[in-house]
Amino acid sequence: MKNKISIHTVLFSLILLIDQKGTKALYKENASNDDFSCPAFTTCPVACVRHIDDCPQEFSCPEGTSLCIDGTCASTLKGGCDDDNLNNPCIYACAPVACKLVDTFYDNCTDIFQDLYDYSTWCTYFIWQNLEQKDQKSSTFLFFYIWISAISLLDFMWCVYNQRIRPIDGSTQNLQETMTGDQTDNLDDSQDSVPWTQTCYRKSWIGFFLYTLTMITLAMFHVLLGLFTVFYYWTEQGILLEHEPLFQDETQVLFLFIIVW
């Protein structure tokens, strides 16, 4: 056990040495903690508010700098914030402003921003509750429901027909192991020594048709999983920015992905 602990400690130390700026926190890098002391000195998670005046005034940007959309401060002498290359972590209309990022001990973050964190949580919940939900009774959803149900029912009925109603003679017998002539000469009369055989099936255009539909259905599942993966990153990370996402939040996408899976 001691060896495992020492190995983990060495690996963890190497990771921290490689990344001298520290690992990433929510939206922003942690502050440097070169002496590995506790409690952790870090960058507090961003606090999203309705207006800049709601941010703690004692932690505002120093004179000669301006607050950027990502919570950092930029010198006005150097042109200020380059908003085109910055990402605003506060994406909702009820809390569109990011307060200044504060480097402090982790326990102090809640003392400074707890009321603002509570408001951000409420804002997120309020937005999610009022987002446009896709109608799962629409024609598109009904088409997939009916298609999958119909294919499953047809396959089941075809199996019942072939195996119970009109089975091919010998098709329901158990398979037996195929053996060479030399092996069969040395067999006794026990049941375990009976060679295996296999009965062939007739070719049927109905069976071929159902097989084709089943393969199409399986392909549809893979296509849907791929589409929902694209929809998730489209909604979550804003790819295809020139187009409006089909889903307004990733929760709906993940829900549908799980259903298809």
C-alpha positions in Angstrom: 0.0 0.0 0.0 2.9 2.3 0.8 4.4 1.8 -2.6 1.1 2.7 -4.3 0.8 5.9 -2.3 4.4 6.9 -3.1 3.8 6.2 -6.8 0.6 8.3 -6.9 2.4 11.1 -5.0 5.3 11.2 -7.5 2.9 11.2 -10.5 0.8 14.0 -9.0 3.9 16.0 -8.3 5.1 15.6 -11.9 1.8 16.8 -13.3 1.9 19.9 -11.1 5.5 20.6 -12.1 4.7 20.3 -15.8 1.7 22.7 -15.4 3.2 25.5 -13.3 0.1 27.6 -13.6 -2.0 24.8 -12.0 -4.8 22.8 -13.2 -8.0 24.3 -14.6 -10.9 25.4 -12.5 -14.3 26.5 -13.7 -13.7 28.7 -16.8 -10.3 29.8 -15.6 -6.9 28.5 -14.5 -6.1 28.2 -10.9 -3.7 30.5 -9.2 -0.1 29.2 -8.7 0.5 27.2 -5.6 4.2 26.2 -5.9 4.6 25.2 -2.2 1.7 22.7 -2.3 0.3 24.1 0.9 -3.2 23.7 2.2 -5.8 25.1 2.1 -5.6 25.5 -1.7 -5.0 28.9 -3.2 -7.1 29.1 -6.3 -9.2 31.1 -8.7 -12.8 31.2 -7.6 -15.5 29.9 -10.0 -16.9 32.7 -12.0 -20.0 34.5 -10.5 -22.6 35.5 -13.1 -24.9 38.5 -12.3 -27.5 40.7 -13.9 -25.5 43.9 -13.8 -21.9 44.9 -13.1 -23.1 46.8 -10.0 -24.1 43.5 -8.4 -20.5 42.4 -8.2 -18.5 42.9 -5.0 -17.1 46.4 -5.3 -14.0 45.5 -3.2 -13.0 43.0 -5.9 -13.5 45.2 -8.9 -10.7 45.8 -11.5 -8.0 48.2 -10.4 -7.7 51.7 -11.8 -6.5 51.8 -15.3 -8.0 48.5 -16.3 -11.4 47.4 -17.5 -13.5 44.3 -16.8 -13.6 41.9 -19.8 -16.5 39.6 -20.6 -14.6 36.5 -19.3 -14.0 38.1 -15.8 -10.4 39.2 -16.4 -9.1 42.7 -16.3 -7.3 44.3 -19.2 -5.2 47.5 -19.2 -6.9 50.4 -20.9 -3.5 51.7 -22.0 -3.0 48.6 -24.1 -6.3 48.8 -25.9 -8.5 47.2 -23.3 -10.3 43.9 -23.8 -10.2 41.9 -27.0 -13.8 40.6 -26.7 -13.6 38.9 -30.1 -11.1 36.4 -28.7 -12.7 36.0 -25.3 -15.5 33.7 -24.2 -18.3 34.9 -21.9 -19.0 32.1 -19.4 -22.3 33.8 -18.4 -24.6 32.9 -21.3 -28.1 33.5 -19.9 -30.0 36.8 -20.2 -30.9 36.9 -16.5 -27.1 36.7 -15.6 -25.1 37.9 -18.6 -22.2 39.6 -16.7 -19.1 37.8 -15.3 -17.7 39.4 -12.1 -14.0 39.8 -11.8 -12.2 36.6 -11.2 -10.7 36.5 -7.7 -7.6 34.6 -6.6 -7.9 33.5 -3.0 -8.1 30.5 -0.7 -10.9 28.1 -1.8 -12.9 28.5 1.4 -13.1 32.2 0.9 -14.9 31.8 -2.4 -18.2 31.0 -0.8 -17.8 33.9 1.7 -17.3 36.3 -1.2 -19.7 35.0 -3.9 -22.2 32.7 -2.2 -25.2 35.0 -2.8 -24.2 35.5 -6.4 -23.6 31.7 -6.9 -27.2 31.1 -5.5 -28.5 33.7 -8.0 -26.6 32.1 -10.9 -28.0 28.7 -9.9 -31.6 30.1 -9.8 -31.0 31.8 -13.2 -29.8 28.6 -14.8 -32.7 26.6 -13.4 -35.2 29.3 -14.5 -33.9 29.3 -18.0 -33.9 25.5 -18.3 -37.5 25.4 -17.1 -38.6 27.9 -19.7 -36.7 26.6 -22.7 -38.6 25.5 -25.7 -39.1 21.7 -25.4 -39.2 19.5 -28.5 -42.6 17.9 -28.9 -42.0 14.2 -28.6 -45.5 13.6 -30.1 -44.6 15.3 -33.3 -44.7 13.6 -36.7 -40.9 13.0 -36.7 -40.9 11.2 -33.3 -44.1 9.3 -34.2 -42.4 8.1 -37.4 -39.5 6.5 -35.5 -41.8 5.1 -32.8 -44.0 3.4 -35.4 -41.1 2.2 -37.6 -39.2 0.5 -34.8 -42.4 -1.0 -33.3 -43.5 -2.3 -36.7 -40.1 -3.8 -37.6 -39.9 -5.5 -34.2 -43.4 -6.9 -34.5 -42.8 -8.2 -38.0 -39.6 -9.9 -37.1 -41.3 -11.6 -34.1 -44.2 -12.7 -36.2 -41.9 -14.1 -38.9 -40.0 -16.1 -36.3 -43.2 -17.5 -34.8 -44.4 -18.5 -38.3 -41.2 -20.2 -39.2 -40.6 -22.0 -35.9 -44.1 -22.8 -34.7 -46.8 -22.4 -37.4 -45.1 -23.7 -40.5 -41.6 -24.9 -39.7 -39.5 -26.5 -42.4 -39.1 -30.2 -41.8 -36.2 -30.8 -39.5 -35.5 -27.1 -38.9 -36.3 -27.3 -35.2 -34.0 -30.2 -34.4 -31.0 -29.6 -32.2 -27.7 -29.2 -34.1 -25.2 -32.0 -33.9 -21.4 -31.8 -34.2 -20.1 -32.8 -37.6 -17.5 -35.5 -37.5 -15.3 -37.3 -40.1 -15.8 -40.9 -41.1 -12.7 -42.1 -39.2 -14.1 -40.5 -36.0 -17.6 -42.0 -36.4 -16.1 -45.5 -36.6 -14.8 -45.3 -33.1 -18.0 -43.9 -31.5 -20.1 -45.8 -29.0 -23.9 -45.7 -28.9 -24.2 -43.0 -26.2 -26.2 -39.8 -27.0 -23.1 -37.6 -26.5 -21.3 -39.4 -29.4 -24.0 -38.6 -32.1 -22.5 -36.4 -34.9 -23.9 -32.9 -35.2 -25.7 -31.9 -38.4 -27.4 -28.8 -39.6 -30.7 -28.4 -41.5 -30.7 -25.7 -44.2 -33.5 -23.1 -44.6 -35.4 -22.2 -47.7 -34.8 -18.8 -49.2 -37.8 -16.5 -48.9 -38.4 -13.1 -50.3 -40.4 -12.2 -47.2 -37.5 -13.1 -45.0 -35.0 -11.3 -47.2 -37.3 -8.2 -47.1 -37.5 -8.2 -43.3 -33.7 -8.8 -43.1 -33.2 -5.7 -45.3 -35.5 -3.6 -43.1 -33.8 -4.7 -40.0 -30.4 -3.7 -41.4 -31.8 -0.3 -42.4 -33.1 0.1 -38.8 -29.8 -0.7 -37.3 -28.1 1.8 -39.6 -30.7 4.4 -38.6 -29.7 3.9 -34.9 -26.1 4.6 -35.7 -27.0 7.7 -37.8 -29.2 9.0 -35.0 -26.5 8.5 -32.4 -24.1 10.4 -34.6 -26.5 13.2 -35.2 -27.3 13.6 -31.5 -23.5 13.7 -30.8 -23.2 16.6 -33.3 -26.3 18.3 -31.8 -24.8 18.1 -28.3 -21.6 19.8 -29.3 -23.6 22.2 -31.5 -25.6 23.3 -28.4 -22.9 23.0 -25.8 -19.8 24.4 -27.5 -21.4 26.5 -30.3 -20.1 24.7 -33.4 -21.7 25.7 -36.6 -22.2 29.2 -35.3 -23.7 30.5 -38.5 -26.8 28.3 -37.8 -29.2 28.3 -34.9 -29.0 25.1 -32.8 -31.9 22.7 -33.2 -32.0 22.2 -29.4 -31.7 25.1 -27.0 -30.1 23.0 -24.2 -28.0 19.9 -24.0 -30.3 18.2 -21.5 -32.8 17.4 -24.2 -30.1 16.1 -26.6 -28.7 13.8 -23.9 -32.2 12.5 -23.0 -32.8 11.6 -26.7 -29.3 10.1 -27.0 -30.0 7.8 -24.1 -33.4 6.7 -25.5 -31.8 5.8 -28.9 -28.9 4.0 -27.1 
